[in-house]
């Protein structure tokens, strides 16, 4: 039976929280991770972005629980559209909060309890757009978190927070608007936070880590005397990162026209330098960065255009496929 009793101290059902999880080729351990959050919330909406048959069978077994609603997309619509579908499901069920999670996030047993306590104690919670969860990087050593002193604030102000672990009050979400679907993936969360701030809403993040979360395919490299951690994103992700970052600099950066252009160019150059020094599939990733930067300058959004044949052949070694949710296949 796909059920798990709440741990001592965890909130019982009736807290008004609906979890939204976006899946894209989830691994076999996904149901176990979902159990850890299921006992903390009232409902779960799983939105799948075109997974394979064996993975869909696993998801249908999970969705046999009445607490879980499963939405199946026949293709990969991107993380933003999938999030919007899930949030619409939470709104239709009448829940006041949506908790967003990635399929590979491992939550702590007190995550929801802590997030709701912060929402209650925040002095302007009617103007609170999102509470982000601090996290431990799953594949990289993290410094130990200092214990909070009695009476200390449980949160810090933040400019942006990552999607996974974000608690959205849905009343504020109705005013801020949906996630920006033409971004597809990458900076979807940042754009939402910046848009919320522009409308006078607050974005905060917990001081205490509430989950373990992977960032890319982290690997440690050595170049001469230097040691460097890199995310090893696939070419598609390199494209979206370069493009969407450029769009954010243009729309939200406090720069002149030439200023945001140069800032975007510099960030794309630094990404290419990191690829050249440390990563595989150098040519295809650099071509993706250049293409993304160019499309960001031109304002061309949506899914990444099909790559030209010559670009696909420019490949200095094969990149390991990065099966991250929302990424185009």
C-alpha positions, 0 to 999 in steps of 0.5 A, a space after each residue: 500500500 502506497 502510504 506512510 504515517 506522518 512522523 512525530 511533529 509533522 503536520 497532519 492532513 488539513 494544512 492546505 498544502 498541495 505538492 506539484 512534482 514535474 517528472 521527466 524519465 523519473 528513476 525507480 526511487 521516485 516513489 520512495 522520495 514521494 512518500 517522504 513528502 506525501 505524509 506532510 501534505 494534503 494532496 499531490 499533483 504529478 505532471 509528467 512530461 513525456 516519460 517512457 512506458 515503463 516509467 508511466 507504469 510506475 507513475 500510474 501505480 503511485 497515482 492509485 493513491 487517492 491523494 495523488 492526481 496524475 497529469 500525463 503530457 504526451 510530449 515534453 512541454 517544458 517545466 514552466 507549462 507543467 508547473 502551470 498545469 499542476 498549479 491549476 490542479 491545486 487551485 481546482 482542488 481549493 488548496 491555498 498553498 502549492 509546494 513545488 518539488 523536482 523529481 530528484 529532491 529528497 525532503 526533510 521530515 519537517 519541511 512543510 511544518 517549517 515553511 508553514 510556520 514561517 508563512 504564519 510568522 512573516 509580518 507581511 504574509 499577505 505580500 509574500 510571493 514565495 518561501 524558498 527552501 534552503 538546501 544541501 547540494 546532493 553531490 557536493 560537500 556542503 558546509 555544516 549549517 549553523 544552529 539558529 539562535 533562539 529568537 533569530 529570524 527563520 528566513 532571509 530576504 532573497 532576490 530569487 529562489 530555486 523552483 524545488 522547495 518553493 512554497 507559493 501562497 496561491 492568492 499571491 500567485 493569482 496576482 503575480 501570474 503563471 510561470 513564463 512558458 516560453 522560457 521552457 526551462 532555466 530561469 523560470 523560477 528567477 523570472 517569477 521572483 523578479 516579476 513578483 518583486 516588481 509588483 511589490 511582493 516579498 521573496 524569502 528563503 529559509 535559513 535552515 536547509 530543508 532538503 537535499 537537491 542535486 544541481 546539474 551533473 556536478 563534477 570536480 575538475 583540476 586544471 593546472 593548480 586550480 580545482 573547479 566544480 562544474 555543472 556539466 549541463 547538456 547542450 540543450 541546457 546550455 542553450 536555455 541558460 544562455 538565452 533566458 539569462 540574456 532575456 532576464 538581463 534585458 527585462 529586469 537588469 538595471 543596465 543601459 541597453 549596451 550594459 545588459 548586452 555586454 553583461 550577457 556577452 560576458 556571462 556567455 563567454 565565461 560559460 564557454 570558457 568553463 566548457 573549454 577548460 573542463 567539460 566534454 562535448 565542447 563544440 556542441 555546447 559552445 554552439 548551443 551557448 552562442 545560439 542561445 545568446 543570439 536568440 536571447 538578444 533577438 527575443 526568440 523564446 519557446 523550445 529550442 529550435 532544431 539544431 542544424 546538421 553541421 552543429 550536431 557533427 561538431 562534437 569533441 567527445 560525447 556528453 552524458 545525457 542529462 535527464 533533468 526534468 523539463 529538458 528537451 529530449 
